[in-house]
Amino acid sequence: MKAFILDRYGKKRALRLADMPHPELRDDEVLVQVHAAGVNLLDSKIRDGEFKLILPYRLPLILGHDVAGVVVKVGPRVRQFKLGDEVYARPDDFRIGTFAEFVPVKEASLALKPKSLTMEEAASIPLVALTAWQALVAKANLKKGQKVFIQAGSGGVGTFAIQLAKHLGAIVATTTSTTNVALVKSLGADVVIDYKTQDFEDVLHDYDVVLNSQDGKTLAKSLRVLKGGGKLISISGPPDPEFGKESGAPGFVKLVMRLLSSGIRRKAKSRGVSFSFLFMKANGSQLREITHLFDAGVIRPVMDRVFPFESTNEAMAYVEAGRAKGKVVVKIK
């Protein structure tokens, strides 16, 4: 099969298009013929070597964390899926590889594709939707009437998180550039801060939850918009001790994580708020909940561009530039 390969870590290193053997299928996995694959900043960060401590992959490696396609083979222990099913998923860590013609996915991480979406739209969903769900529903337990600040509202996570938060009944604030104000308002944002002309710290006060996706300076400022008992959830780091425990990392890596997050955890504690790091996980049952929201018309996909498979490197560069409105996808079949 054709696949884009990372031969060795390197900043902005181009992936190599190569012929690879078909992946071996484990007993609890489904083989998916890939029709489309979402492109995420996580792919670039892994390529650059930023996650070597957290995710020690063996190279060469096929990148890609989102898939939509058709089931072509099932393992002997698989019960929920059959040949011909249209499915989508965020494959598990250490089983990624959607920049390819075929990818194996654990049955527990897979869901039937929303009927209302095309393959390209479905491929844009899993990673960002599961990130928002695990942050706002699982970690924050966001409730009707609460106030949530979602940074970078026009990005992949932001466009889904705004819609999910509104569905949950929250009051939503977000940041974006001047050109994307109308977009985030159309998704349901109540308070829109143009980061080019405004400082969110001057506008927002007494928020219950902040979903941070930006740099360390923004993370520290985010503490100051929370009310007592509020929750700061970061998807851009630094990793905290709880994540170290969950990930089963070696002792020295856990120590590094503890040290990296010690400053922000100390500041959070002094303000009477909590800090936690979220590195989203594959989850088929949560994805099924998300499927219902799309098929009910509660949430809509927001896509920027679809690239041909041969242009996967260009698609990654486009995402890295940080100007995409919603998600970027590569079309494979």
N, C-alpha and C positions, 0 to 999 in steps of 0.2 A: 504494500500500500504506500501511497505518497504521504509524506509527513514533513513538518518543519522541525528541524533538530537543533538543539543547543549543544554544541560540542564542548565549549568551556565558558565559564563565567567571564563577563566583560561588559563594561559600560557601553550601552548602545551597540553591542555586538550583533551583527546580522545573523538570523537563524538560517540554517541551510536546508533547502528542499532536497529530500532524498527518498529513495525507495527503502522501505523498512518491512520486516516480516509482520504478518498479521499478529496482533497481540494475543497472548494466551489467556483463555477464559478460566476464571476460578469458579468453583461450584455454586457460589452465591451471586454470580455476576451475570449481566446481560451484555451481549455485544451489540453496540449501536453503530449503524452506518450513519456517519455524520453528514447532515445536510447543511448545517450552519453552526458556527462557533462564535461566542462572544469574546471580545478582546477587553482585557482589564489591566489596570495599572499594576496589579499583582504579577502579571506575566513579565512585565519589564523589570520589576523589582527582583524577581527570582533570577532572571537573566543577568542582571547586574551584580548578583551575588549578595544582595542585601539581607536575604533570609537564610544564609548558609547555616547559621547557628540554630535557628528554629526548625528549618526544613532541610536537613542534610541529604539532598538528592544525589543519586549516582548519575554521572554523565556518561555518555550523551543522554539527553532528555528531550522528550516531546512536550512542549508547553501547551497551554490552553485549559481554561477552568470552567467554561460554559459549553453545553452541547444541546442541540435539538436534532433529532433524527429518527430513524426507524430501527426497530429491533430485528436483527437478522439471525440471532442465535441466543439460546438461554442455557445457563448452567443447570445441572441436575437438581439443585435445591431451590431453584426459582419457581415461585407459585403465582405471583401477581401479574406477570407479563408474558406475552406470547409473540410469536413471529408476526411481523407486520404492524405492531403497535407503534403509534407515533408518540415519542417520549421526549422529555427534557430533563436536564440535571446539572448540578455542579458536582463533578466527580470528586471522590475523596482525595485528600492529600496523599502523595506517593502513588496515586493511580490517575493522576491528571494526564492530559495528552490529547486534547480535542482539536489541536491544529493538525489533523490527520483525517484519513478517509474512514477509519474505524476506531472506536474507543470502547474498552470494557468499563461498565459502571455497576457498582454494587446495587442489588435489588433495593436495599434499604435507603439508597440515596436517589432513587429514580422516581419520576411521576409521569403520568400521562400528560401529554402536551395540552395546554388549553385549546379547546376547539375553535375559539374565536381568534386565535393568533396564527400568523404564518410561521413557517419554520424560522425565518430570520428574526421575527419579533420574539418568538419563544426563546431563541438562543441568547437574546439580550437580557433575559430575566434572572436566571437562577442565582448567580453570585450576589448581585446587588440586592435582589429581593430578600434573599436569606440573610444578608447582612443587616438590612433594615429591620426585618422581622425579629432577628435574634437580639438586636439592640433595643428596639422600642417595645416589643411584646415580651420577650423572654427576660431580658435584663432590667429594663426600666419599668415594666408593668404599667405602661402609659394608660392613663384613665381619662375619661370624658371631662373636659373643662380644665385639664392641666395645660401648662404652657411648655412647649418644646422648641428649642433652637436647633435647627438642622443646617449645618454649614454647607456651602457650595451647592445650592439648591438646583442648579441646572446640570449638575453632573449625573453620572449613572446611579449612584446610591441616592443622591439628593432627590432626583425626580420621582423615584419610587417611594422614598421615605416620607416626603411631603404628603403624597396621596394616602399612604397608609396611616399616618398620624391624623389626617383629617377624617378618615374612615373611623378611627378610634374615638373621634370627638374632641381632639386636642386643638388648642390654639397654636398656630405654627408661625414661627419666624424663620427667615432664611437670609443668606447673603448670596449675591450674584452680581454680575456686571450689568451696566446700563442696558445693553442690547438684549439681555435675557429676563428683564423685569416682567414683561408681559407673559412669558412662558411660565415662570414660577407662580405668578398670580393665577394663571389658567389651571394650574395643578392644585390650587387651594391655599397657597401661602397667604396668611393674614397680614403679616408684617414683612416687608421686603426691604433689605438694606443694600444699597448700592455700595459695594466695598471700595469703589474708586473714589467716592465722594464722602462716605460716612464711615464712622467707627462703630461697630456693633456694641461696644462697651458703653457708648454714650446713649444708646437707644434702648437697650434691653435691660430689664431689672426683674428680680424675683421669679426667675424661671425654674421649673421643676426638673427639666432634663435638658442636657446639651449633648448632641451627637457631633463629636469633633472628628474632622477628617483632614485637618490642616497641620501646620507646623507647630513646633514647641512654643513659640511666642503666642500664637493664637490659643493654644491649649491653656496656657497660664491665664490669659485674659478671660477665657471661658469660665473659669472658676468664679470670677467676680460678677457674672450675670445670674448666678444661681442663688436661690433662697436657701435658708437653713434646711438641711435634710435633702437637698437636691442631689441629682446624680449627673456626673460627667462621665460619659462613655466615649472612649476614643477608639477609632478604627485605624489610626495612623501611628499608634505607639504613644509612649513607650510601653513595652510589655510589663505586666505586673506579676507578683508572686503567685497569684491564683492561676494565671495562665501557665506559668512555669510548672505548677503542680499538675494541671490538667493535661499538659502536653507530654508529660513523662520525660522531660528534658534531663540530661545529665546534671549532676550537682553543680558543676562550675557554671553551666549555662543558667540554671536557676538563680545562682548568686549574681550573675551579670544582670539578669532581668530585675532582680530586687534592687540593685544599685541604680540601674537606669531610671526606674520609676520612683525612687525614694523621695526625690525633691518634690514632684507633683503630688505624691501621696501625703507628704507632710503638710504641704500648703492646703490641700483639700481638707485634711483633718482639722487644721487650725481655723478653717472657715465653717466647719460643721457640715461639710458635704462629702460625698463619696466619689472616688475615682476608680474606674475599671477599664481594662483594655479588652477589646473584642477582636478575636481572629475567627471569622465565621467558619462554620463547619458544614459539610454536606448533610442534608437532612430531607429525605423523601416525604415524610409525613408533613413537615412544615411547608414543603413545596406544594403538596396537594391542597393545603389551606389557601395558599397563594393562588393556585389555579382557579379556585372558586371565585376569588375576587375579580380575576380577569374575565371569566365567563359570565359573571353577573354584571359586568360593565362598571364595577366600582373603581377599578384602577385601569389605566391604559398604558401601553408601552410608549416610551419616548426614545426614538432612535435618531441618530445623527446621520450615519453613513453605512452603507454595505459595500465592502471591498470584495473583489474576487479572491479566491484562495491563493493564487499566485502572488498576490500583493499583501500577504500577511505581515511582512516586515514594515511596509508602508502604513498598514493599519495600526501597528504597535506604535510607530513614530507619531502618528496623528493623535492617538490617545495620550501619549506622553506630553505632547504640546499643551494639553490641559484646556483646550478650547472647545471640545466636543459638547454638544447639547444632548444630553442623554447618552445612549450607548452606541458603540461601534461594533460591527459584526463582520465576519468573513463568511462568504457563501461558498460552500464546498461542492454540493450536488445540486 
